[in-house]
Amino acid sequence: MASTLIDDGQNLSKDDLNERSDSFRSASSGNFHWLGKMVQAFLSCVTTGNVKVQWNVCHALSNLFSNKTLKLQDMNWAPSVFSILLLLLRDSSNFKIRIQAAAALAVPESINGE
C-alpha cells in the first residue's frame, strides 16, 4: 500500500489519516476539548474582527447551537458565548450582525431541557 492517499485532490500521509482518526475518536467518545478551543477562537475573532467576521462568527455559533447532539448550551463556556451574542445584539451598528446574533440566541434550548 502506498504511504499517501488521495482525498479531494490532496495527498494525505499516514500521519494525516491517523490525526483525523484520532480527532474522530475523541469527538465520538464525548471529548469536546477541541470544540471549546474552536469556540474560543470564534470569540476572539468576534471581538477583533471586522463586520464580515462578526457576522460569520454569529452564523457559525448559530449552526453549532442548532446541533442537538452537542448540547452546547450545557458547556461551561456557554455563558460567555451568550454574553458576547447579547452584546452584539445590543451594541452593533450593523443590523445584519444584530439579526444573526438574535438568531444564534434563539437556537439553544432552555437550561432545564424543557
C-alpha positions as CSV (number, residue, x, y, z in Angstrom):
1,M,0.0,0.0,0.0
2,A,1.3,3.5,-0.8
3,S,2.2,5.8,2.0
4,T,-0.1,8.5,0.7
5,L,-3.7,8.5,-0.2
6,I,-5.8,11.0,-2.2
7,D,-8.6,12.9,-0.6
8,D,-10.4,15.6,-2.6
9,G,-7.3,16.0,-4.7
10,Q,-5.0,16.3,-1.8
11,N,-2.3,13.8,-0.9
12,L,-2.7,12.5,2.7
13,S,0.1,10.8,4.6
14,K,-0.5,8.1,7.2
15,D,0.1,10.7,9.8
16,D,-2.7,12.9,8.4
17,L,-5.0,9.9,8.4
18,N,-4.1,9.0,12.0
19,E,-4.6,12.5,13.1
20,R,-8.1,12.6,11.5
21,S,-8.9,9.2,13.0
22,D,-7.8,10.4,16.5
23,S,-10.0,13.5,16.1
24,F,-12.9,11.4,15.2
25,R,-12.4,9.0,18.1
26,S,-12.1,11.9,20.6
27,A,-15.3,13.5,19.3
28,S,-17.2,10.3,19.2
29,S,-16.2,9.4,22.8
30,G,-17.5,12.8,24.1
31,N,-14.2,14.6,24.4
32,F,-15.1,18.1,23.2
33,H,-12.0,19.9,24.3
34,W,-11.3,20.8,20.7
35,L,-14.8,22.3,20.4
36,G,-14.0,24.6,23.3
37,K,-10.9,25.8,21.6
38,M,-12.8,26.4,18.4
39,V,-15.4,28.5,20.2
40,Q,-12.7,30.4,22.0
41,A,-11.2,31.2,18.6
42,F,-14.6,32.4,17.4
43,L,-15.0,34.7,20.4
44,S,-11.5,36.1,19.8
45,C,-12.4,36.8,16.2
46,V,-15.7,38.4,17.1
47,T,-14.0,40.9,19.3
48,T,-11.2,41.8,17.0
49,G,-12.6,41.1,13.5
50,N,-14.4,43.3,11.0
51,V,-18.1,43.3,10.3
52,K,-18.0,40.3,8.0
53,V,-16.0,38.2,10.5
54,Q,-18.5,39.1,13.2
55,W,-21.4,38.1,11.0
56,N,-19.7,34.8,10.2
57,V,-19.0,34.0,13.8
58,C,-22.6,34.6,14.8
59,H,-23.7,32.4,11.9
60,A,-21.3,29.7,12.9
61,L,-22.4,29.8,16.5
62,S,-26.0,29.6,15.5
63,N,-25.2,26.5,13.5
64,L,-23.3,24.9,16.3
65,F,-26.1,25.6,18.8
66,S,-28.6,24.0,16.5
67,N,-26.7,20.7,16.6
68,K,-28.7,18.9,19.4
69,T,-26.2,16.1,19.8
70,L,-23.5,18.5,21.0
71,K,-25.7,20.2,23.7
72,L,-23.5,23.3,23.7
73,Q,-25.9,25.2,26.0
74,D,-24.6,22.9,28.8
75,M,-20.9,23.6,28.2
76,N,-19.1,25.7,30.8
77,W,-18.2,28.4,28.3
78,A,-21.8,28.8,27.0
79,P,-22.5,31.9,29.3
80,S,-19.5,33.7,27.7
81,V,-20.9,33.0,24.2
82,F,-24.4,34.2,25.3
83,S,-22.9,37.4,26.7
84,I,-21.0,38.1,23.5
85,L,-24.1,37.5,21.4
86,L,-26.1,39.7,23.7
87,L,-23.5,42.5,23.4
88,L,-23.5,42.2,19.6
89,L,-27.3,42.3,19.6
90,R,-27.4,45.4,21.8
91,D,-24.4,47.4,20.6
92,S,-23.7,46.5,16.9
93,S,-24.5,49.3,14.5
94,N,-24.8,46.7,11.7
95,F,-28.3,45.3,11.5
96,K,-27.2,42.1,9.8
97,I,-25.0,41.3,12.8
98,R,-27.8,42.1,15.2
99,I,-30.1,39.8,13.3
100,Q,-27.6,36.9,13.2
101,A,-26.8,37.4,16.9
102,A,-30.5,37.2,17.7
103,A,-30.9,34.1,15.5
104,A,-28.0,32.4,17.4
105,L,-29.5,33.3,20.7
106,A,-32.9,31.9,19.7
107,V,-31.5,28.4,18.9
108,P,-30.4,26.9,22.3
109,E,-32.9,25.0,24.3
110,S,-33.5,26.1,27.9
111,I,-31.1,25.1,30.6
112,N,-33.7,22.8,32.1
113,G,-34.2,21.0,28.8
114,E,-37.9,21.8,28.6
